[in-house]
Amino acid sequence: MRQSRRSAVDPFIVMDVMEAARRAEEAGRHIIHMEVGQPGTPAPEGARQALVRAMEEGSLGYTVALGLPELRQRIARLYKDWYGVDLNPERVVVTAGSSGAFILAFTALFDTGDKVGVGAPGYPSYRQILRALDLQAVDIETAAEHRYQPVPADLPGDLAGLMVASPANPSGTMLDREALASLVGAAHAQGTAFISDEIYHGIQYDRRAVSALEISDDVYVINSFSKYFSMTGWRIGWMVVPEDHIRTIERLAQNLFICPPHASQVAALAAMDCDEELQANVGVYAENRRLMLEELPKAGFTKIAPPDGAFYIYADVSDLTDDSRAFAAEILEKAGVAVTPGLDFDPARGGGTIRFSYARATEDIAEGLERLKRFMAAR
């Protein structure tokens, strides 16, 4: 049977690494997971208990397309608590993970063939979702001196949209208010739609992350319960859109998704009040970050931009290899540590970079670092 040209997206390499690690574990090996951007903790206990109660009390059927009103109201309150932003709950759209939000946003904002700028290195699925929608992803090469974040001078003049992430994946670096405002201003000046991926907000270390909603209402902001709220497999996220886009998004959501998962919405609502447990998770990431920054250079990984948030370190290993995929496979085979090749994040330069995730338990991270040091010493 025929296949569309739009379906010819690249594989998500980290998923291939996960599968190789799974096979190694199936064969009896103990693998340290530094490849996947997934918290090692479950959904907060309060979230799990809320779902148990909901399942006992009645059926979990369709909700309205934009999500449970009480969840949208609670998300709007988060913007007041975290950023001092008064947000109309009607602008909040609950989605099937941030991935569902990307599909809705790209479909609402862009027409076939439009060019959308994405930072390189950057989250690979931006590029592939755009391609699947017959849009053109334009890689904007970022520099280490700008902490792997785009700056206005990097922007082409013919972009229909600009996708920015802070904290970023794979680097964990953040844009401060001035830098974010300059990008929003440059996009607006060109008539370019601005989309801010804020999925790692809540996981920051020395300073808080800035939301694009602090700067402008004429933006799309995307977030998720996957990272800070430790709910990856629940596939629940949200986005905030301008008021004159609400009905457009609602029509798309009705037809593309019907609604977000009801069970996940119930759990997500409860998770938002589990502050003590969630902050304890961030404390673990902070300790893991300290260990990574201290020990990775001892293993020979010296070219890194210290992360401001999220739970990743992006390392320049061009002095060690020009084939990060083969290098990652060697690390998995000989050290029993799974890491992600940079090719996922930067097709042009990723052969000389790798990403380390430190989202797991501190004991695992410490063991993985010792294995890396032994591997590099023997290499």
C-alpha positions in Angstrom: 0.0 0.0 0.0 1.2 3.5 -0.7 2.7 5.8 2.0 2.7 9.5 2.1 5.8 11.7 1.8 4.8 13.4 5.1 5.2 10.1 6.9 9.0 10.0 6.2 10.0 11.4 9.5 13.3 10.5 11.2 13.4 8.0 14.1 13.6 9.3 17.6 17.1 8.0 18.4 16.7 8.0 22.1 13.9 5.5 21.8 16.3 3.2 19.9 18.8 3.6 22.7 16.1 2.7 25.2 15.3 -0.4 23.2 19.0 -1.4 23.1 19.2 -0.9 26.9 16.1 -3.0 27.4 17.6 -5.8 25.4 20.8 -5.6 27.5 18.7 -5.8 30.7 16.7 -8.7 29.3 20.0 -10.5 28.8 20.8 -10.0 32.5 22.9 -6.8 32.5 22.4 -3.9 35.0 22.1 -0.7 32.9 22.3 2.8 34.3 19.8 4.9 32.4 21.1 8.4 31.5 19.4 8.4 28.1 15.7 9.1 28.8 14.2 12.4 29.9 11.9 10.8 32.4 11.7 11.2 36.1 12.5 8.1 38.1 9.6 8.9 40.4 6.0 8.0 40.0 3.1 10.4 39.9 2.6 12.1 43.3 0.8 10.0 45.8 -2.1 12.5 46.1 -2.6 12.2 42.3 -2.7 8.4 42.4 -5.2 8.4 45.3 -7.4 10.9 43.6 -7.7 8.7 40.6 -8.6 5.7 42.8 -11.4 7.6 44.4 -12.6 8.8 41.0 -12.7 5.3 39.6 -14.6 4.0 42.6 -17.2 6.9 42.4 -18.2 6.6 38.8 -17.2 6.2 35.1 -14.6 8.2 33.5 -16.0 9.2 30.1 -15.5 12.1 27.7 -14.8 15.5 29.1 -15.3 18.7 27.1 -12.6 19.1 24.4 -10.6 21.8 26.2 -10.4 19.9 29.4 -12.1 19.8 32.8 -13.1 23.4 33.9 -11.7 22.9 37.4 -8.3 21.8 36.0 -8.1 24.8 33.6 -8.9 27.0 36.5 -6.2 25.4 38.7 -3.6 25.8 35.9 -4.6 29.5 35.5 -3.9 29.9 39.3 -0.5 28.4 38.8 0.4 31.3 36.6 -0.5 33.7 39.4 1.4 31.7 42.0 4.6 31.1 39.9 4.8 34.2 37.7 2.3 36.8 39.0 0.3 36.6 35.8 -3.5 37.0 36.0 -4.7 34.5 33.4 -8.2 33.9 32.1 -8.8 30.1 32.6 -10.7 30.1 29.2 -7.3 30.5 27.5 -6.0 27.3 29.0 -6.3 24.2 26.8 -5.7 20.8 28.4 -4.0 18.4 25.9 -2.9 14.9 25.4 0.6 15.6 26.6 2.8 18.4 25.2 2.9 16.4 22.0 -0.9 17.0 21.5 -0.3 20.6 22.2 2.4 20.9 19.5 0.0 19.3 16.9 -2.8 21.7 17.8 -0.5 24.7 17.8 1.2 23.9 14.5 -2.1 23.1 12.9 -3.8 26.3 14.2 -1.0 28.7 13.3 0.6 27.5 10.1 -0.3 26.6 6.5 1.3 24.0 4.3 4.9 24.9 3.5 5.3 27.5 6.1 8.7 27.8 7.7 9.1 27.4 11.5 12.4 28.1 13.2 13.6 25.7 15.9 16.8 25.9 17.8 19.6 23.4 17.1 20.3 21.6 19.3 16.7 21.2 20.2 13.9 18.7 20.9 13.8 16.4 17.8 10.1 15.9 17.7 9.5 19.6 16.9 11.2 19.0 13.6 9.4 15.7 12.9 5.9 16.9 13.8 6.4 19.9 11.6 7.5 17.6 8.7 4.5 15.3 9.2 2.2 18.3 8.9 3.9 19.4 5.6 5.6 22.3 7.3 9.3 23.3 7.0 11.4 23.1 10.1 14.3 25.6 9.8 17.2 24.7 12.1 18.7 27.8 13.8 22.2 26.9 14.8 22.8 28.2 18.4 26.2 28.7 19.9 27.9 27.6 23.1 28.6 31.3 23.9 24.9 31.9 23.9 24.3 28.8 26.0 22.7 27.0 23.1 19.8 29.4 22.9 18.8 31.4 19.8 19.3 35.2 19.7 17.5 37.7 17.5 20.4 38.1 15.1 20.1 34.3 14.3 16.5 34.6 13.0 15.8 34.4 9.3 13.3 37.0 8.0 10.9 34.6 6.4 9.7 32.6 9.4 6.0 32.0 10.0 6.8 30.7 13.5 9.5 30.4 16.1 9.7 27.6 18.6 11.8 28.4 21.8 12.3 26.2 24.9 13.6 27.4 28.3 14.8 25.4 30.1 15.9 23.7 26.9 16.2 20.1 25.9 19.0 18.9 25.5 21.1 21.7 27.2 19.0 22.6 30.3 19.9 26.3 29.7 17.4 29.1 30.2 16.6 32.4 28.7 16.5 35.3 31.2 13.7 37.9 31.0 15.7 40.2 28.8 16.8 37.5 26.3 13.3 36.0 26.1 11.7 39.5 25.6 14.2 40.3 22.8 13.2 37.1 21.0 9.4 37.8 21.5 10.0 41.3 20.2 11.9 40.2 17.2 9.3 37.6 16.3 6.5 40.1 16.6 8.3 42.7 14.5 8.5 40.1 11.7 4.9 38.9 12.0 6.3 35.6 13.3 4.1 33.5 15.7 6.0 32.8 18.9 5.6 29.4 20.7 7.3 28.9 24.1 7.9 25.4 25.3 7.9 25.6 29.1 7.7 21.9 29.8 10.6 22.0 32.3 9.4 24.9 34.4 9.5 24.1 38.1 12.8 22.3 37.6 15.3 25.1 38.0 18.2 25.6 40.3 19.8 29.1 40.9 17.0 31.2 39.4 13.4 30.8 38.4 12.3 30.3 34.8 10.5 33.1 33.0 7.3 32.5 31.2 6.6 34.1 27.9 3.2 35.1 29.3 5.1 37.6 31.6 6.1 39.4 28.4 3.2 39.1 26.0 -0.3 37.7 25.7 0.2 37.3 21.9 2.1 34.0 22.3 1.4 30.3 22.6 2.8 28.7 25.7 3.1 24.9 26.0 3.6 22.9 29.2 3.1 19.4 30.6 2.6 17.3 33.7 5.4 15.0 32.5 8.5 16.5 34.0 8.0 18.6 37.2 4.8 16.7 38.1 6.4 13.4 37.3 3.6 12.1 35.0 5.2 11.1 31.7 3.1 8.1 30.9 -0.2 9.8 31.8 0.1 11.8 28.6 -1.4 15.0 29.9 -0.3 18.6 29.2 -1.7 22.0 28.5 -1.2 25.2 26.5 -2.2 28.8 26.8 -3.4 30.6 23.7 -4.5 34.2 22.9 -8.2 34.7 23.5 -9.0 35.1 19.8 -7.6 31.6 19.2 -9.6 29.7 21.8 -12.5 28.7 19.4 -10.0 27.7 16.7 -8.2 25.4 19.0 -11.5 24.0 20.4 -12.7 23.0 17.0 -9.4 21.3 16.2 -9.3 19.6 19.6 -12.9 18.3 19.2 -12.0 16.6 15.9 -8.4 15.5 16.4 -8.6 14.3 20.0 -12.2 14.6 21.2 -10.8 15.3 24.7 -7.7 14.7 26.8 -7.7 11.5 28.9 -10.3 11.9 31.7 -8.3 9.8 34.2 -5.1 11.7 33.6 -7.0 15.0 34.1 -8.2 13.9 37.5 -4.7 12.9 38.6 -3.2 16.1 37.2 -5.6 18.3 39.2 -4.6 16.6 42.4 -0.9 16.6 41.5 -0.9 20.4 41.5 -1.3 20.4 45.2 1.5 17.9 46.0 4.1 20.6 46.5 6.1 18.9 49.2 6.6 15.7 47.2 7.4 17.5 44.0 9.9 19.9 45.6 11.6 16.8 47.1 12.0 15.5 43.6 13.7 18.7 42.5 16.0 18.4 45.5 17.1 15.0 44.1 17.7 16.6 40.6 19.8 19.4 42.2 22.0 16.8 44.0 22.3 14.8 40.8 23.3 18.0 38.9 26.0 18.7 41.5 27.4 15.2 41.0 27.3 15.4 37.2 29.1 18.8 37.1 31.7 17.6 39.6 32.4 14.1 38.1 31.8 14.4 34.4 35.0 16.4 33.8 36.9 13.8 35.8 35.7 11.3 33.2 36.9 13.5 30.3 33.7 15.3 29.5 34.9 18.8 30.0 33.0 20.8 27.3 29.6 21.4 28.9 27.3 24.3 29.5 26.1 24.0 33.1 22.3 23.6 33.0 20.0 26.1 34.7 17.1 23.8 34.8 15.6 20.5 33.5 17.8 17.4 34.2 20.2 17.2 31.2 23.8 18.0 30.5 24.8 18.4 26.8 28.4 17.6 26.2 30.6 18.5 23.3 32.6 15.3 22.6 34.0 16.3 19.2 37.5 15.8 20.6 36.6 12.2 21.3 34.4 11.2 18.3 32.6 12.4 15.2 30.1 9.6 15.4 28.1 10.1 18.6 25.7 7.2 17.8 28.6 4.7 17.6 30.1 6.3 20.7 26.9 6.0 22.7 26.6 2.3 21.6 30.2 1.7 22.8 29.4 3.3 26.2 26.3 1.1 26.5 28.2 -2.0 25.6 31.4 -1.5 27.6 30.2 0.7 30.5 26.6 -0.4 30.9 25.4 3.3 30.8 22.8 4.4 28.3 23.3 7.9 26.9 21.7 9.8 24.0 23.7 10.7 20.8 23.5 14.4 19.9 22.2 13.5 16.4 18.7 13.5 17.9 19.0 17.2 18.7 21.2 18.6 16.0 21.4 16.7 12.7 24.3 18.9 11.4 26.6 19.0 14.4 25.2 16.2 16.7 27.9 13.7 15.6 30.1 15.4 18.1 27.8 15.7 21.1 25.9 13.6 23.6 23.2 14.2 26.2 23.3 12.9 29.7 20.1 12.7 31.7 20.2 12.8 35.5 16.6 12.3 36.2 17.0 9.0 38.1 17.8 8.2 41.7 21.1 9.7 43.0 22.5 6.2 43.7 22.1 5.4 40.0 23.7 8.6 38.9 26.7 8.1 41.2 27.1 4.5 39.9 26.8 5.7 36.3 29.5 8.3 36.8 31.9 5.8 38.3 31.3 3.5 35.3 31.9 6.4 32.9 35.2 7.2 34.6 36.4 3.6 34.4 35.3 3.4 30.7 37.1 6.6 29.7 40.2 5.7 31.6 40.4 2.4 29.7 39.5 3.8 26.3 
